[in-house]
Structures are given as structure tokens and as C-alpha cells.
Amino acid sequence: VGTSITAINFQSGATVTAATASGISTITISAGLEKESITVTNGNTGTLDLAKQDHKVTATGTVTITTSGGTEGDSHDIRIINSGAANIGFSTNFLWPSGAAPNLPTADGAISLISFTVNKVGVGTQLLSGASLNYS
């Protein structure tokens, strides 16, 4: 407002139109949360890319979930959908309030939500995790 200059910087996904005669500019932000969706089958490990914030894992059989990358302080969600009976394990990156991973439901179609915040990245990555189990 007025004659001063205001600068707004966006990391990506934004466009700015030039000011009109009335001095109004338009800012459009099209970027949102980056998402990933992976399928993990019996005996395999699914690796979540922590450059993305929202993760969907479809799991069958006995599987493990781990992570790569990340930035300290970032928050993430994992939606786990059982496709058939599934037993889900987590890498040691995931830290839980009780000191042990929760017992996720194993039934076909079960849905669980894991939320975590990155506490430390690199050797000894720490993900402060919580679980909401068995949505139906």
C-alpha cells in the first residue's frame, strides 16, 4: 500500500501479475503438498522420500517402512492401507512414545495413519511418531 515496495518470495509454484492501474497485483500459488504413493509386497521394504510430505503405502504381507532424506522440523503423514493381510514394521528411524512401534491392524482393508516430525536427519535419523489405528 502506498509508494513503498514489498517483496514476497515463494520457493516454487507461484506467479505474480503486474500491478493494474488501481495498483493491485494478483498472486497465484499453485504448489501444494508433495505426495507419493508406493506399494510394498511381502518380504520387501518401502522407502519413503521425505522430500514429500504426504505418503500413501499400500501393503500386502510382512513389510517394513523406512525413510530417506528429510529436513529437521518437517511434519509428515503416512496413510497405510492393507491390501490383504499385512504385518507392518518400521525402521529404527521411527521413535514412538512408548519406545515400541504400535500394533497395526492386520486385516484386509484396514487403514492406519502414522504422523511424525523429523527431529534429526543423517546418521541416526529420528522421526518422532504417533499412530491412529484401524479406521473403518
C-alpha positions as CSV (number, residue, x, y, z in Angstrom):
1,V,0.0,0.0,0.0
2,G,1.3,3.4,-0.8
3,T,4.6,4.0,-2.6
4,S,6.8,1.6,-0.6
5,I,8.0,-1.7,-2.3
6,T,7.0,-5.1,-0.8
7,A,8.8,-8.2,-1.9
8,I,7.3,-11.6,-1.5
9,N,9.4,-14.7,-2.4
10,F,8.0,-18.1,-2.9
11,Q,10.0,-21.3,-3.3
12,S,8.0,-22.6,-6.3
13,G,4.6,-22.8,-7.9
14,A,3.7,-19.1,-7.7
15,T,3.0,-16.5,-10.4
16,V,2.7,-12.7,-9.9
17,T,0.9,-10.5,-12.4
18,A,1.9,-6.9,-12.9
19,A,0.1,-4.2,-11.0
20,T,-3.0,-2.8,-12.7
21,A,-3.9,0.9,-12.9
22,S,-5.5,0.6,-9.5
23,G,-2.2,-0.7,-8.1
24,I,-3.4,-4.2,-7.4
25,S,-1.4,-7.3,-8.3
26,T,-2.5,-10.9,-8.3
27,I,-0.5,-13.7,-6.7
28,T,-1.4,-17.3,-7.7
29,I,0.0,-20.1,-5.7
30,S,-0.4,-23.5,-7.4
31,A,2.0,-25.6,-5.4
32,G,0.8,-27.8,-2.6
33,L,2.0,-30.7,-0.5
34,E,4.1,-33.1,-2.5
35,K,2.6,-36.6,-2.3
36,E,3.9,-40.1,-3.0
37,S,2.2,-43.4,-3.3
38,I,4.0,-46.7,-3.0
39,T,3.0,-50.4,-2.9
40,V,5.0,-52.8,-0.8
41,T,4.7,-56.5,-1.1
42,N,5.6,-59.4,1.2
43,G,9.2,-59.5,2.3
44,N,10.1,-56.1,1.0
45,T,10.9,-52.7,2.4
46,G,9.2,-49.5,1.3
47,T,11.3,-46.3,1.4
48,L,9.5,-43.0,1.8
49,D,11.1,-39.9,0.2
50,L,11.0,-37.2,2.9
51,A,11.2,-34.5,0.3
52,K,7.5,-35.2,0.0
53,Q,5.1,-34.6,2.9
54,D,2.1,-36.9,2.3
55,H,2.7,-40.7,1.9
56,K,0.3,-43.5,1.0
57,V,1.5,-47.0,1.5
58,T,-0.5,-50.0,0.2
59,A,0.9,-53.1,1.9
60,T,0.5,-56.8,1.5
61,G,2.2,-59.5,3.6
62,T,5.1,-58.7,6.0
63,V,6.7,-55.4,5.1
64,T,9.0,-52.7,6.6
65,I,8.7,-49.0,6.1
66,T,11.9,-46.8,6.2
67,T,12.8,-43.3,5.0
68,S,15.4,-41.3,3.1
69,G,16.2,-37.6,3.2
70,G,14.3,-35.1,5.2
71,T,14.6,-31.8,6.8
72,E,14.6,-31.2,10.5
73,G,11.2,-29.9,11.7
74,D,9.2,-31.1,8.8
75,S,5.9,-32.9,9.5
76,H,4.7,-35.9,7.5
77,D,1.7,-38.3,7.4
78,I,1.6,-41.9,6.2
79,R,-1.7,-43.5,5.3
80,I,-1.2,-47.3,5.4
81,I,-3.8,-49.4,3.6
82,N,-3.8,-53.1,3.9
83,S,-4.3,-54.9,0.6
84,G,-4.9,-58.4,2.0
85,A,-3.5,-59.4,5.4
86,A,-0.5,-57.2,6.2
87,N,2.1,-57.0,9.1
88,I,3.8,-53.7,9.1
89,G,7.2,-53.0,10.7
90,F,9.1,-49.7,10.9
91,S,12.9,-49.0,10.7
92,T,14.7,-47.7,13.7
93,N,14.3,-44.1,12.3
94,F,10.8,-44.1,13.8
95,L,10.7,-43.3,17.5
96,W,7.5,-44.0,19.5
97,P,6.2,-42.5,22.8
98,S,6.2,-46.0,24.4
99,G,9.6,-47.0,22.9
100,A,7.9,-49.6,20.7
101,A,6.0,-49.4,17.5
102,P,2.2,-49.8,17.8
103,N,0.5,-53.0,16.8
104,L,-1.2,-52.0,13.5
105,P,-4.3,-53.9,12.4
106,T,-3.5,-56.8,10.0
107,A,-6.9,-57.3,8.4
108,D,-7.5,-56.7,4.7
109,G,-8.8,-53.2,4.1
110,A,-7.6,-51.8,7.5
111,I,-6.4,-48.2,7.3
112,S,-4.0,-46.6,9.8
113,L,-2.5,-43.1,9.9
114,I,1.1,-42.5,11.1
115,S,2.2,-38.9,11.7
116,F,5.7,-37.8,12.5
117,T,8.0,-34.9,12.8
118,V,11.6,-35.1,11.7
119,N,13.8,-34.5,14.8
120,K,17.2,-35.3,13.3
121,V,18.5,-36.1,9.8
122,G,21.5,-38.1,8.8
123,V,23.2,-40.8,10.8
124,G,20.7,-41.8,13.4
125,T,17.7,-40.1,11.7
126,Q,14.9,-39.6,14.3
127,L,11.3,-39.4,13.4
128,L,9.0,-38.6,16.4
129,S,6.0,-40.7,15.5
130,G,2.4,-41.3,16.6
131,A,-0.3,-43.6,15.3
132,S,-4.1,-43.5,14.8
133,L,-5.1,-47.1,14.1
134,N,-7.8,-49.1,12.4
135,Y,-10.0,-46.5,10.6
136,S,-13.2,-48.1,9.2
